[in-house]
Amino acid sequence: PDRERATLAFLHRLRALCRRTDAACFVTAPTRGWRGGFVRRAEHVCDIVLEVTAFDDAGPDAATEFAGYTGTVTLRRQHHVNSLAPPLPAALTYLFKRDRRRITMEPLHLPPEDN
């Protein structure tokens, strides 16, 4: 609990510092070592929350339609200062694949299901 409280206080101070200046900050953290309640509170401190999931973690159950892709990026929280609701992007989930020298991101389009 003390570690979680200190981490949240740090994120609050970092957010205030970035708001006062023309700075941007990108923080990455694996969520496996934290409690679920703490992760949700930390997401509320952040302006934008992206969830990155690799298909390698899914094992052999991964869909064959996405064989050429590395994983997904899901927009879980979007920045909305001075507005009631954030503007909605074209898609909330994107597929990404890593080539030799670049990363390509495409909106996720699921094929229609056969009955």
Backbone bond lengths (Angstrom), bond angles and torsions (degrees), N, CA, C in turn:
res aa  C-N    CA-C-N  psi(-1)  N-CA   C-N-CA  omega(-1)  CA-C   N-CA-C  phi
1 P - - - 1.458 - - 1.522 113.18 -
2 D 1.333 117.82 -38.22 1.464 119.19 178.73 1.520 110.69 -67.86
3 R 1.319 116.15 -38.49 1.465 120.07 178.22 1.520 110.68 -65.55
4 E 1.326 117.03 -40.11 1.462 120.94 178.75 1.520 110.61 -66.67
5 R 1.332 117.31 -42.81 1.461 120.99 179.36 1.526 110.52 -63.44
6 A 1.314 117.35 -41.44 1.462 120.84 179.11 1.526 110.99 -66.44
7 T 1.320 117.24 -37.67 1.466 120.62 178.49 1.520 110.84 -66.17
8 L 1.334 117.88 -43.21 1.465 120.69 177.83 1.523 111.47 -64.28
9 A 1.329 117.56 -40.24 1.466 120.63 177.59 1.524 110.47 -62.97
10 F 1.319 117.02 -40.68 1.463 120.48 177.20 1.525 111.31 -62.32
11 L 1.336 116.99 -43.93 1.467 119.96 179.78 1.528 111.46 -64.46
12 H 1.338 117.46 -38.02 1.467 120.65 176.70 1.526 110.99 -62.50
13 R 1.326 116.83 -45.70 1.468 120.15 179.91 1.521 111.45 -66.49
14 L 1.323 117.01 -38.75 1.464 120.78 178.37 1.525 110.81 -64.52
15 R 1.327 116.82 -41.00 1.467 120.95 178.20 1.527 110.76 -63.59
16 A 1.335 117.77 -43.48 1.462 121.30 178.62 1.523 111.05 -63.42
17 L 1.315 116.98 -39.98 1.462 120.88 178.83 1.524 111.22 -64.52
18 C 1.320 116.99 -42.02 1.470 120.56 179.51 1.523 111.70 -68.63
19 R 1.323 118.24 -32.38 1.462 120.86 179.09 1.526 111.48 -70.01
20 R 1.346 117.67 -34.34 1.462 120.97 -179.06 1.520 112.53 -74.40
21 T 1.302 117.98 -24.11 1.460 121.72 -177.28 1.523 109.46 -117.93
22 D 1.297 116.42 172.20 1.465 121.10 175.42 1.527 109.03 -90.06
23 A 1.305 115.63 60.62 1.462 120.59 -177.14 1.521 109.61 -120.91
24 A 1.295 114.44 155.74 1.461 121.63 174.03 1.521 107.58 -126.24
25 C 1.303 116.00 146.38 1.455 120.93 -179.01 1.520 108.55 -134.05
26 F 1.304 116.36 136.44 1.460 122.50 179.86 1.521 107.25 -119.77
27 V 1.321 116.92 115.90 1.461 122.28 -178.04 1.519 108.24 -113.89
28 T 1.314 117.09 128.47 1.464 120.92 175.62 1.523 108.34 -115.43
29 A 1.323 115.19 142.80 1.462 119.66 179.77 1.517 109.34 -155.09
30 P 1.332 117.58 131.01 1.470 118.94 172.96 1.524 108.80 -72.52
31 T 1.315 116.60 138.59 1.466 120.20 -176.67 1.522 112.99 -93.05
32 R 1.308 118.15 -0.53 1.467 120.28 -177.20 1.523 113.06 -66.72
33 G 1.307 118.70 -31.17 1.458 120.92 -175.60 1.515 114.65 -88.96
34 W 1.318 118.83 -0.60 1.462 122.29 -176.24 1.521 110.57 -113.28
35 R 1.329 115.95 156.80 1.463 120.90 175.01 1.528 109.35 -72.51
36 G 1.324 117.34 153.25 1.456 121.99 -178.01 1.521 113.13 -61.53
37 G 1.335 117.54 -39.19 1.461 120.72 179.22 1.515 112.23 -63.91
38 F 1.324 116.50 -38.66 1.462 119.44 178.34 1.518 111.07 -67.17
39 V 1.320 117.20 -39.71 1.471 120.67 -179.96 1.520 109.65 -61.52
40 R 1.326 118.54 -41.82 1.471 121.59 179.30 1.525 110.87 -65.29
41 R 1.334 117.90 -40.63 1.469 120.04 178.11 1.520 110.69 -66.21
42 A 1.316 117.27 -37.98 1.463 120.18 178.04 1.524 110.85 -66.97
43 E 1.329 118.06 -35.07 1.465 120.80 177.39 1.522 111.12 -64.71
44 H 1.325 118.07 -33.68 1.463 120.71 179.55 1.522 111.90 -69.66
45 V 1.316 118.20 -24.37 1.458 121.56 177.62 1.524 110.69 -76.80
46 C 1.315 117.60 -28.24 1.466 122.46 -174.38 1.527 111.36 -83.47
47 D 1.327 115.79 150.32 1.460 121.06 176.90 1.521 111.06 -78.93
48 I 1.311 117.07 -42.92 1.460 122.14 -179.05 1.527 107.87 -130.15
49 V 1.324 116.15 134.90 1.466 121.06 177.83 1.519 107.85 -124.68
50 L 1.320 115.68 122.45 1.460 122.60 176.15 1.521 108.57 -113.54
51 E 1.312 116.15 137.04 1.464 121.06 175.50 1.524 107.77 -111.03
52 V 1.308 116.60 120.88 1.460 122.28 -179.20 1.523 107.93 -107.06
53 T 1.335 116.24 126.73 1.458 122.01 179.66 1.521 108.59 -126.56
54 A 1.312 116.75 127.23 1.460 121.33 178.59 1.519 109.58 -91.87
55 F 1.327 116.37 142.34 1.459 120.08 177.22 1.521 111.31 -70.86
56 D 1.319 118.12 -21.21 1.464 120.69 176.69 1.523 110.79 -63.01
57 D 1.348 116.68 -31.54 1.461 120.83 179.24 1.524 112.08 -71.68
58 A 1.353 117.11 -23.49 1.465 120.88 -177.87 1.524 111.93 -76.34
59 G 1.314 117.41 -19.19 1.460 121.34 179.26 1.513 112.01 77.15
60 P 1.320 117.65 -153.70 1.464 120.65 -176.69 1.528 113.33 -72.76
61 D 1.333 118.42 -7.64 1.460 121.10 -178.98 1.526 112.92 -81.26
62 A 1.323 118.73 -1.78 1.460 121.15 -178.44 1.526 109.97 -64.22
63 A 1.319 115.43 145.79 1.466 120.81 -177.21 1.524 110.56 -66.76
64 T 1.326 115.74 142.95 1.462 119.99 -178.77 1.523 111.76 -75.08
65 E 1.341 118.51 -18.56 1.465 120.38 178.57 1.520 111.49 -65.89
66 F 1.319 116.81 -23.54 1.455 121.18 -176.04 1.526 111.89 -106.14
67 A 1.314 117.14 28.68 1.466 121.01 -175.47 1.526 112.19 -63.52
68 G 1.326 118.58 -31.62 1.457 120.87 -178.45 1.511 114.04 -83.83
69 Y 1.322 117.74 -1.15 1.461 121.44 -175.44 1.520 111.19 -107.68
70 T 1.326 115.26 158.56 1.452 121.63 -177.77 1.527 112.03 -91.81
71 G 1.347 117.21 -34.95 1.459 119.74 -177.95 1.511 111.72 178.53
72 T 1.330 115.79 -164.96 1.461 121.68 -179.81 1.521 110.24 -124.29
73 V 1.333 114.65 152.38 1.458 123.13 171.78 1.521 106.33 -122.76
74 T 1.325 117.61 122.04 1.458 122.39 -178.57 1.522 109.15 -115.10
75 L 1.328 116.35 129.70 1.459 122.17 176.36 1.523 107.90 -82.39
76 R 1.332 117.05 110.43 1.467 120.91 -176.90 1.511 112.72 -97.50
77 R 1.317 117.61 -26.72 1.467 121.67 179.41 1.512 107.97 -149.13
78 Q 1.340 115.86 137.22 1.456 120.88 -177.95 1.522 109.78 -123.41
79 H 1.310 116.29 145.68 1.457 124.69 -178.40 1.525 110.44 -65.17
80 H 1.326 118.15 129.95 1.464 121.33 175.06 1.527 110.19 -147.99
81 V 1.323 115.15 83.92 1.457 121.22 176.40 1.529 107.63 -92.58
82 N 1.324 116.82 138.19 1.471 124.09 178.56 1.522 112.84 62.24
83 S 1.301 118.32 31.92 1.459 121.83 173.97 1.529 108.22 -148.44
84 L 1.320 115.43 157.88 1.460 119.27 -179.33 1.518 112.22 -78.16
85 A 1.324 116.20 -33.18 1.461 120.55 -178.34 1.524 108.78 -140.87
86 P 1.330 117.02 145.76 1.466 118.82 178.94 1.525 110.60 -73.09
87 P 1.328 117.14 152.23 1.466 118.77 174.10 1.524 109.76 -66.67
88 L 1.313 116.38 138.98 1.462 120.15 -178.28 1.522 110.52 -84.77
89 P 1.321 117.88 129.11 1.463 120.24 176.52 1.524 110.72 -75.29
90 A 1.316 115.98 173.34 1.467 120.88 179.79 1.529 111.17 -62.41
91 A 1.305 117.06 -36.34 1.470 121.21 179.18 1.526 108.48 -145.34
92 L 1.311 116.40 152.57 1.460 120.99 177.10 1.523 112.22 -98.70
93 T 1.326 117.12 -20.28 1.460 121.85 -179.74 1.519 109.42 -122.42
94 Y 1.317 115.39 131.76 1.458 122.11 -179.37 1.522 109.24 -124.26
95 L 1.317 115.42 146.09 1.459 121.64 171.88 1.520 107.86 -92.91
96 F 1.309 117.15 145.33 1.461 118.57 174.15 1.514 109.53 -132.86
97 K 1.325 113.28 148.16 1.461 119.63 174.00 1.514 107.67 -134.53
98 R 1.282 114.45 145.14 1.456 120.98 -178.06 1.511 108.18 -108.18
99 D 1.324 114.56 115.84 1.453 119.68 173.62 1.518 107.60 -89.31
100 R 1.280 115.54 -167.58 1.453 118.62 -175.90 1.530 112.42 -62.04
101 R 1.341 117.30 -42.15 1.461 120.04 -175.21 1.518 114.29 -125.53
102 R 1.299 119.32 4.43 1.459 119.28 -177.48 1.526 110.84 -149.85
103 I 1.319 113.43 163.40 1.462 121.51 176.12 1.519 107.52 -114.68
104 T 1.324 116.87 128.49 1.456 122.85 179.82 1.520 108.29 -110.69
105 M 1.353 115.50 131.16 1.462 120.44 177.95 1.517 109.31 -118.98
106 E 1.332 115.71 134.86 1.463 122.27 179.58 1.521 108.69 -134.07
107 P 1.336 117.51 145.97 1.473 118.87 176.20 1.526 110.77 -61.96
108 L 1.309 116.52 144.12 1.459 121.67 179.71 1.520 109.17 -78.32
109 H 1.323 116.41 120.99 1.460 123.10 175.56 1.518 107.08 -122.37
110 L 1.312 116.50 112.40 1.458 120.19 179.45 1.519 109.74 -82.45
111 P 1.325 118.02 138.08 1.463 120.17 177.35 1.528 109.98 -70.93
112 P 1.338 117.90 154.73 1.466 119.28 178.20 1.527 110.66 -65.19
113 E 1.313 115.46 146.14 1.463 120.28 -179.31 1.520 110.03 -83.14
114 D 1.326 115.99 141.60 1.463 121.26 175.73 1.521 108.54 -87.41
115 N 1.333 115.89 137.77 1.473 119.49 -179.92 1.477 111.53 -93.95
